[in-house]
Amino acid sequence: MKLVIFTIVLDGMPYITWHLPIFEKLKCDWTWWVIEGAAQNQGSTKWCQPQEMRRSRDETMDYLKNLEDDRVHLYGQTAWYSKDEMANFAMRRIEKPCVLMQIDADEIHTPENIDKIVQLFTDDPDLGAIQMPCKFFVGSRLICHGEDCWSNRTFEWTRAWRFEPGMHFLTHEPPRMDRLLGRVMERKEAKSHGLSFDHYAYALKKQVEYKEKFYGYDGLVNQWTALQVHDHFPEPLQRFFPFVDDKVMVDRL
């Protein structure tokens, strides 16, 4: 089956540069749609803070515009109504049935992981979507642990679907399609196949600065900075991120 990957991005450096070298190692036929720009706080993120309408201010666009690969499709604009609109912009351009993967700019898969996902859909016609476990980073070498808690909730990390033209996202956060073409492989089963990815969600200070503004987490940068210099692990993450539940532990990778 053909693979279509989509990524929505704003200020995606350095992680946006990590993806293409991985995709170029894939055994399957693939296409990558990159949708760039700022999204307003509408749709599934209407509870977030209003955002400045802008394009990326780092080297994201310079990097993407210079990619010489016909399989990469780039579209950017200053003002998107919502993240939902950005995701569905790519969906409307898919013309044939395929395996669809959402790979955010800060989510890193191995080539083997992606090829395995495509093979699972190919081998099992009843498979409609896959949820995956991930290593969730809150520092360059700090990851979260815990079951069914912040960073690892049971409903999170659906990242692959069997897709037909005309399907669309009802929400982007969390990603939810208007319909499913088969059963959902939950994370326990996905883990048995060796599936996982690295999610560098809070690994860099600039990411934390953006999330403080977008999600309205007052004092998040200061709390994150204190976590980076902490010297005793494992530690309840709630000590530093008061908005998370008390089951989340953070430890060195």
C-alpha positions in Angstrom: 0.0 0.0 0.0 1.1 3.6 -0.6 1.9 5.7 2.4 0.9 9.4 2.8 2.5 11.2 5.6 1.3 14.7 6.8 2.9 17.1 9.1 1.6 20.5 10.3 4.4 22.8 11.5 5.4 26.2 12.8 9.0 26.8 13.8 9.9 23.2 13.4 13.7 23.3 13.7 15.7 21.2 14.3 13.4 18.2 14.2 11.8 19.0 10.8 15.2 18.2 9.3 15.3 14.7 10.8 12.3 13.3 8.8 13.3 13.2 5.2 16.5 11.2 5.7 14.3 8.6 7.5 11.6 8.6 4.8 14.3 8.1 2.1 15.1 4.8 3.7 11.6 3.4 3.5 10.9 0.4 1.3 7.3 1.5 0.6 6.0 4.2 -1.9 5.4 7.4 0.0 4.4 11.0 -0.2 4.9 13.7 2.5 2.6 16.7 2.9 3.9 19.6 5.0 1.4 22.2 6.0 3.1 25.3 7.6 1.9 28.4 9.4 0.1 29.5 12.6 -3.4 28.2 13.5 -6.0 30.3 15.2 -7.6 28.9 18.5 -10.6 27.4 16.8 -12.0 23.9 16.4 -10.4 21.3 18.6 -8.0 23.9 20.1 -10.6 26.7 20.7 -9.8 26.4 24.4 -6.2 27.6 23.8 -5.0 31.2 23.8 -5.3 33.5 20.7 -2.2 33.4 18.5 -0.4 35.8 16.3 -1.0 35.0 12.6 2.4 34.4 11.2 4.8 32.1 9.3 7.8 30.3 10.8 10.5 32.6 12.2 13.2 30.0 12.3 14.9 28.3 9.3 11.9 25.9 8.8 10.8 27.4 5.5 14.3 27.9 4.1 14.9 24.2 4.7 11.7 22.9 3.3 11.8 25.1 0.2 15.2 23.7 -0.7 14.2 20.1 -0.6 14.6 18.5 -4.0 12.3 15.6 -3.8 9.1 15.3 -5.9 7.5 13.3 -3.1 7.5 16.3 -0.7 4.6 18.7 -1.0 4.8 22.0 0.9 2.1 24.5 1.5 2.1 27.4 3.9 0.1 30.5 4.8 0.0 33.1 7.5 -3.5 32.5 8.8 -5.2 29.1 9.3 -8.6 28.9 10.9 -7.5 26.0 13.0 -5.2 23.0 13.3 -8.1 20.9 12.0 -8.2 23.0 8.8 -4.5 22.5 8.3 -4.8 18.7 8.6 -7.8 18.5 6.3 -6.0 20.7 3.7 -3.7 17.7 3.2 -6.6 15.2 3.3 -8.4 16.9 0.4 -5.4 16.3 -1.8 -5.2 12.5 -1.3 -6.6 11.0 -4.5 -6.2 7.2 -3.9 -6.7 4.8 -1.0 -3.5 4.6 1.2 -2.1 4.2 4.6 -2.2 7.7 6.3 0.3 8.7 9.0 0.3 11.8 11.1 3.9 12.6 12.0 4.2 15.8 13.9 7.4 17.9 13.5 8.7 16.8 16.9 7.8 13.1 16.5 10.5 10.8 15.3 10.0 7.3 13.9 12.6 4.8 12.6 12.3 3.6 9.0 11.6 0.1 10.3 8.7 1.4 12.5 7.1 3.1 9.5 7.6 0.1 7.1 6.1 -2.2 9.8 3.0 0.0 10.0 2.4 -0.1 6.3 2.9 -3.9 6.3 0.4 -4.4 9.1 -2.3 -2.5 7.1 -1.3 -4.5 4.0 -1.6 -7.9 5.7 -4.7 -7.2 7.7 -7.7 -5.8 5.7 -9.7 -5.4 8.9 -7.2 -3.0 10.4 -8.5 0.6 10.4 -6.2 2.6 12.7 -3.2 2.1 15.0 -2.5 3.7 18.4 1.2 3.6 19.5 3.2 4.1 22.7 5.8 6.7 22.6 8.8 8.0 24.6 7.5 11.5 25.7 10.4 13.9 26.3 10.2 16.8 28.8 13.9 17.6 28.4 16.6 16.5 26.0 17.2 13.3 28.0 14.2 13.3 30.4 11.2 11.1 29.6 7.8 10.4 31.3 6.6 7.1 32.8 3.2 6.0 33.9 0.1 4.3 32.6 -3.1 6.1 31.5 -1.9 9.5 32.6 -0.6 12.7 31.1 1.7 11.9 28.2 0.4 8.3 28.1 -3.4 8.4 28.2 -5.2 5.4 26.7 -7.0 7.5 24.0 -3.8 9.2 22.7 -1.3 8.6 20.0 -3.5 7.4 17.2 -1.1 8.0 14.4 -2.0 5.8 11.5 -5.2 5.0 9.5 -6.5 3.1 6.5 -7.6 6.0 4.4 -9.9 6.6 1.4 -10.4 9.9 -0.5 -13.2 11.9 1.1 -12.3 11.0 4.7 -11.5 13.9 6.9 -10.5 14.8 10.5 -13.3 15.8 12.9 -10.6 17.0 15.3 -6.8 17.2 15.2 -6.3 17.3 19.0 -6.8 14.4 19.6 -6.8 13.2 15.9 -10.2 11.7 15.2 -11.4 10.8 11.7 -15.0 11.1 10.5 -15.0 7.3 10.1 -12.8 4.2 10.5 -12.3 1.5 7.9 -11.8 -1.3 10.4 -10.7 -2.0 14.0 -8.4 0.1 16.1 -5.1 -1.6 17.1 -4.6 -0.4 20.7 -1.2 0.4 22.1 -0.6 -2.9 23.9 -1.0 -4.8 20.6 1.1 -2.2 18.8 3.8 -2.6 21.4 3.8 -6.4 20.7 4.7 -5.5 17.1 7.6 -3.3 18.3 5.9 -0.1 17.3 6.8 3.2 19.1 8.1 6.6 18.4 10.0 9.4 20.2 8.0 12.5 20.9 10.3 15.5 21.7 7.3 17.6 22.9 9.0 19.6 25.7 12.6 18.9 24.8 13.7 22.4 24.0 13.2 25.7 25.7 11.7 27.3 22.6 9.0 24.6 22.5 8.2 25.3 26.1 8.0 29.0 25.5 5.4 28.4 22.7 3.3 26.0 24.7 3.2 28.5 27.6 1.7 31.0 25.3 -0.6 28.6 23.3 -2.0 26.5 26.1 -1.9 29.3 28.8 0.4 27.4 31.2 1.6 30.3 33.4 5.2 30.0 34.6 5.9 26.9 32.5 9.3 28.1 31.2 10.5 28.6 34.8 9.1 25.3 35.9 10.7 23.5 33.0 14.0 25.2 33.6 14.0 24.0 37.2 13.3 20.5 36.0 16.4 20.5 33.7 18.8 21.3 36.6 17.1 18.9 39.0 19.5 16.1 40.1 17.3 13.5 41.7 15.2 11.1 39.6 12.7 9.5 39.3 10.5 12.4 40.4 6.7 13.1 40.1 6.4 15.5 37.2 3.6 17.3 39.0 6.3 18.9 41.2 7.3 20.9 38.1 4.2 20.8 35.9 1.3 21.3 38.2 -1.2 20.8 35.4 -0.4 17.1 35.0 -1.9 14.3 37.1 0.0 12.8 40.0 0.7 9.4 38.3 3.3 10.9 35.9 6.9 10.2 36.8 9.9 11.7 35.0 13.2 10.0 34.8 16.5 10.2 32.9 16.6 8.4 29.6 
